[in-house]
Amino acid sequence: MKCVLDSALEIGTVLQAKAKYSEWLANGDSIEVVGSEVSRIDAAGLQALASLFVSAREGSKTIKLVQPSQTLNDAIETLKLHSLFLE
């Protein structure tokens, strides 16, 4: 299932994002997360995204980040989270 991240992954959008992520987890065994639209991200947004990846793997689902924007790549690099998102 292909799922596209919103352009803003920030504290003000975390609750909406978590609800969307829950739907993704419920509806797919293989999730392809498209990050090309992300233009703003903060720690809360990255934490919610990390939670999605951890929950998917704990639920024996396949999850993959594809086409991450430079903004998203920079956030992942800054926090050294390659192993979580880019396996």
C-alpha positions in Angstrom: 0.0 0.0 0.0 1.4 3.4 -1.0 1.0 6.1 1.6 2.0 9.7 1.1 3.2 11.8 4.1 1.8 15.3 4.4 3.9 18.4 3.7 4.1 19.3 7.4 5.0 16.9 10.1 5.0 19.1 13.1 3.5 19.2 16.6 0.4 20.9 15.4 -0.4 18.0 13.0 0.8 15.0 15.1 -2.7 14.0 16.2 -4.0 13.9 12.7 -0.9 12.1 11.5 -1.2 9.5 14.2 -4.8 8.8 13.2 -3.7 8.4 9.6 -0.8 6.2 10.5 -3.2 3.9 12.5 -5.3 3.5 9.4 -2.3 2.6 7.4 -1.3 0.0 9.9 -4.8 -1.5 10.0 -5.1 -1.7 6.2 -1.8 -2.9 4.9 0.7 -5.7 5.5 3.2 -3.9 3.2 3.4 -0.1 3.5 5.4 2.1 1.2 5.7 5.6 2.8 6.3 8.3 0.3 8.2 11.3 1.8 8.6 13.5 -1.2 6.1 16.1 -0.1 7.6 16.8 3.4 8.8 20.4 3.6 8.5 21.0 7.3 9.3 18.6 10.2 10.0 18.9 13.9 10.9 16.5 16.6 7.2 15.7 17.3 6.6 14.9 13.7 9.7 12.7 13.4 8.8 10.9 16.6 5.3 10.1 15.3 6.8 8.8 12.1 9.3 6.7 14.0 6.5 5.3 16.0 4.7 4.2 12.8 7.9 2.4 11.6 8.4 0.7 15.0 4.7 -0.3 15.3 4.7 -1.7 11.7 7.8 -3.9 12.4 6.5 -5.1 15.7 3.3 -6.1 13.9 5.3 -8.1 11.4 4.5 -5.6 8.6 6.8 -4.6 5.9 7.4 -0.8 5.8 9.7 1.2 3.6 10.4 5.0 3.2 10.7 6.0 -0.4 11.5 9.3 -2.1 12.2 11.2 1.1 12.5 15.0 0.6 15.7 16.7 1.4 14.0 18.2 4.5 13.1 14.7 5.8 16.5 13.3 4.9 18.2 16.1 6.8 16.1 15.4 9.9 16.9 11.7 9.8 20.6 12.5 9.3 20.6 15.0 12.2 19.2 12.5 14.6 21.1 9.5 13.2 18.0 7.5 12.5 19.1 5.9 9.3 18.7 2.4 10.7 15.1 3.0 11.6 13.9 4.6 8.4 16.3 3.6 5.6 16.8 -0.1 6.2 
